[in-house]
Amino acid sequence: MFEIFYTVGRGYWWHLKAGNAEVLCHSEMYASKQGAQNGIDAVKRIAPGAPVYDRT
């Protein structure tokens, strides 16, 4: 699930959480809530087809 947060003077950001509530990733800071939502929408659109590169 995605969660949107707000901090006064800094802006909005989001977390992507797993089913066990562990934070998988977080976003950059956005000036507006709509910007944060647009970031979530972009991840939802791009992530299903994102390749995985093993750099080990």
TAJOTA-V665143 format. One record per pair of residues at least 4 apart in sequence whose C-alpha atoms are under 6 Angstrom apart, sorted by the first residue. I is the first residue (numbers start at 1). J is the second residue. D is the distance in whole Angstrom. If there is no record, write none. Layout:
# TAJOTA-V665143
i:I j:J d:D
i:I j:J d:D
This chain:
# TAJOTA-V665143
i:1 j:16 d:6
i:1 j:17 d:5
i:2 j:15 d:6
i:2 j:16 d:5
i:3 j:14 d:5
i:3 j:15 d:5
i:4 j:13 d:6
i:4 j:14 d:4
i:5 j:12 d:6
i:5 j:13 d:5
i:5 j:14 d:6
i:6 j:11 d:6
i:6 j:12 d:4
i:7 j:11 d:5
i:11 j:29 d:6
i:11 j:30 d:6
i:11 j:31 d:5
i:12 j:29 d:6
i:12 j:30 d:5
i:12 j:33 d:6
i:13 j:27 d:6
i:13 j:29 d:5
i:13 j:36 d:6
i:14 j:26 d:6
i:14 j:27 d:5
i:15 j:25 d:6
i:15 j:26 d:4
i:16 j:23 d:6
i:16 j:24 d:6
i:16 j:25 d:5
i:17 j:21 d:5
i:17 j:22 d:5
i:17 j:23 d:4
i:17 j:24 d:5
i:18 j:22 d:5
i:30 j:35 d:6
i:30 j:36 d:6
i:43 j:47 d:5
